[in-house]
Amino acid sequence: MKMNWNKGKNAVWLVGMLFFLAACRHKTADHSQHGAATAWQCPMKCEGEKTYPQPGSCPVCKMDLVEKEGGSPAGRDHSSSPTDLDFLLKPTYEYVLTSVKTVHPERKNLAVDIETPGYLAYDARRVQAIAARFGGRIERLYVKYPFQSVQRGQRILDIYSPEIATAQQDLIFLLENDATNTVLLENARRRLLLLGLTTEQIKEAEKSRKPALSLPVFSQFDGLVIEKPMPAPALSNDEMGGEMASASGLPGPVPNNTAAEELSLREGMYIQKGQRLFSLQSLATVWAVLEIYPSDVSAVKVGQVVSIRIEPFDKPFLGKINYIEPQIGTGGKNLRARVYLENSEGNLKPGSLLQATVSAGSRNGLWIPKSAALDLGKQRIVFLKKDGVFQSRKIDSGGASGALLQVLSGISEADEIAADAQFLMDSESFVKSN
């Protein structure tokens, strides 16, 4: 009985040893497989290209280390599996799996239309100054705020002038005491004219035989009241982005005077002879100021036809480039061109944003559909098909012709690109270019 117990005990011990040896053999084989890997690294590359000789966890993000590409164990065939880990770990902006329609760039000679943003500005040629023809104290001011509309012949202020009152007294004295002395009377009238009185005011003084202590000043022009020159605002390239205000959030041109400000002139103030009181800006014509990007400067010439789209008008305004400024605009890197637009009805308001299309002749180059390029503001990208997948590629673009866009660099005629770049734009990580 004792002998049978010993035999059973030996059998259990033998089976246990067999399991132990099998486990050791499996561990040794697994370790030899892992040891065949050349290196291990973090899948997120938190430490750049740093590698580790053994598997484990990333000390930064705590993710499990993966085998570095090209360092997989011998005998493992990654190409045979469609779900290969190394392929799936590639960045999403670099490879996008899809089967969208593709096109090839074509080289041809086409008419070029240059798209450029801009704004409406005051016509600096139509600014008229109103100055004081005689000094004195402002008794009454009829113009109260900037941009107030004034018509020709409108009374704008009353001035009390001791010098004018004295000159009128001299004329009245001659009329009452020496009416036959035509030379002195004519000299007295001429003096009043030179001091700034009108012929009607002089006749009124002769008729009433009383000097006018408060003399009115009338406007000789039509326009809006301003005190300072209207500056041309600078629009930044980042804000512009080649789009209109509704799409890019562009700020409108803001002059130095705003409707909330007041005129510097006040009733009771003294003014001097020849002092400029304020200016009148006419809106009979306005300037469409175009921001020409550096890449398009050489193609823009005076006299080219321009189609201008202004919100909220449905129909575009047609004109031509009348003047190109000789220097880069203040605060920007763009060259400015002017188009003079008629505004007899006053519907065009300075400060409005616009989008213009300049007909710049024909150009021989590489052309792709506009839909194939994704506009990111500062740059454009296309999705280049390579080895069955799409890769984002930055391009330099030129002018446009209808639905086509000229490509200056980045791709060639042999390349195959996605016909609709927006279709692939389903993640912000796709817009990153190599």
URFENKA-V265471 format. One record per backbone hydrogen bond with DSSP energy under -1.0 kcal/mol. CO is the residue of the C=O (numbers start at 1). NH is the residue of the N-H. If there is no record, write none. Layout:
co=CO nh=NH
co=CO nh=NH
//
This chain:
co=1 nh=5
co=2 nh=6
co=3 nh=7
co=4 nh=8
co=5 nh=9
co=6 nh=10
co=7 nh=11
co=8 nh=12
co=9 nh=13
co=10 nh=14
co=11 nh=15
co=12 nh=16
co=13 nh=17
co=14 nh=18
co=15 nh=19
co=16 nh=20
co=17 nh=21
co=18 nh=22
co=19 nh=23
co=20 nh=24
co=21 nh=25
co=22 nh=26
co=23 nh=27
co=24 nh=28
co=25 nh=29
co=26 nh=30
co=27 nh=31
co=28 nh=32
co=29 nh=33
co=30 nh=34
co=31 nh=35
co=34 nh=37
co=39 nh=68
co=40 nh=52
co=41 nh=66
co=42 nh=45
co=45 nh=48
co=47 nh=50
co=52 nh=40
co=56 nh=65
co=58 nh=62
co=63 nh=58
co=66 nh=41
co=68 nh=71
co=73 nh=76
co=78 nh=81
co=84 nh=88
co=85 nh=89
co=87 nh=90
co=91 nh=94
co=91 nh=95
co=96 nh=390
co=101 nh=419
co=103 nh=417
co=106 nh=367
co=108 nh=365
co=110 nh=363
co=112 nh=360
co=113 nh=400
co=114 nh=358
co=116 nh=356
co=117 nh=291
co=118 nh=354
co=119 nh=289
co=120 nh=351
co=121 nh=287
co=123 nh=126
co=126 nh=282
co=128 nh=280
co=130 nh=277
co=130 nh=278
co=132 nh=274
co=136 nh=271
co=137 nh=160
co=138 nh=268
co=140 nh=158
co=145 nh=148
co=148 nh=225
co=150 nh=223
co=151 nh=154
co=154 nh=219
co=156 nh=142
co=157 nh=217
co=158 nh=139
co=158 nh=140
co=159 nh=215
co=160 nh=137
co=161 nh=165
co=162 nh=166
co=163 nh=167
co=164 nh=168
co=165 nh=169
co=166 nh=170
co=167 nh=171
co=168 nh=172
co=169 nh=173
co=170 nh=174
co=171 nh=175
co=172 nh=176
co=173 nh=177
co=174 nh=178
co=178 nh=181
co=180 nh=182
co=181 nh=185
co=182 nh=186
co=183 nh=187
co=184 nh=188
co=185 nh=189
co=186 nh=190
co=187 nh=191
co=188 nh=192
co=189 nh=193
co=190 nh=194
co=191 nh=195
co=192 nh=197
co=198 nh=202
co=199 nh=203
co=200 nh=204
co=201 nh=205
co=202 nh=206
co=203 nh=207
co=204 nh=208
co=205 nh=209
co=215 nh=159
co=217 nh=156
co=217 nh=157
co=219 nh=153
co=223 nh=150
co=224 nh=281
co=225 nh=147
co=226 nh=279
co=236 nh=240
co=237 nh=241
co=240 nh=243
co=244 nh=247
co=244 nh=248
co=245 nh=249
co=258 nh=261
co=266 nh=269
co=269 nh=138
co=271 nh=136
co=272 nh=275
co=275 nh=132
co=278 nh=130
co=279 nh=226
co=280 nh=128
co=281 nh=224
co=284 nh=343
co=286 nh=341
co=287 nh=121
co=288 nh=339
co=289 nh=119
co=290 nh=337
co=292 nh=335
co=293 nh=296
co=297 nh=300
co=301 nh=304
co=304 nh=321
co=305 nh=359
co=306 nh=319
co=307 nh=357
co=308 nh=317
co=309 nh=355
co=310 nh=313
co=317 nh=308
co=319 nh=306
co=321 nh=303
co=323 nh=338
co=329 nh=332
co=334 nh=329
co=335 nh=292
co=336 nh=325
co=337 nh=290
co=338 nh=322
co=338 nh=323
co=339 nh=288
co=341 nh=286
co=343 nh=346
co=349 nh=352
co=352 nh=120
co=354 nh=118
co=355 nh=309
co=356 nh=116
co=357 nh=307
co=358 nh=114
co=361 nh=112
co=363 nh=110
co=365 nh=108
co=366 nh=407
co=367 nh=106
co=368 nh=405
co=369 nh=372
co=370 nh=373
co=371 nh=421
co=374 nh=381
co=376 nh=378
co=379 nh=376
co=380 nh=395
co=381 nh=374
co=382 nh=393
co=383 nh=418
co=384 nh=391
co=386 nh=389
co=389 nh=386
co=390 nh=96
co=391 nh=384
co=393 nh=382
co=396 nh=408
co=396 nh=409
co=399 nh=406
co=400 nh=113
co=401 nh=404
co=403 nh=370
co=404 nh=401
co=405 nh=368
co=406 nh=398
co=409 nh=396
co=412 nh=415
co=416 nh=385
co=417 nh=103
co=424 nh=426
co=427 nh=430
//
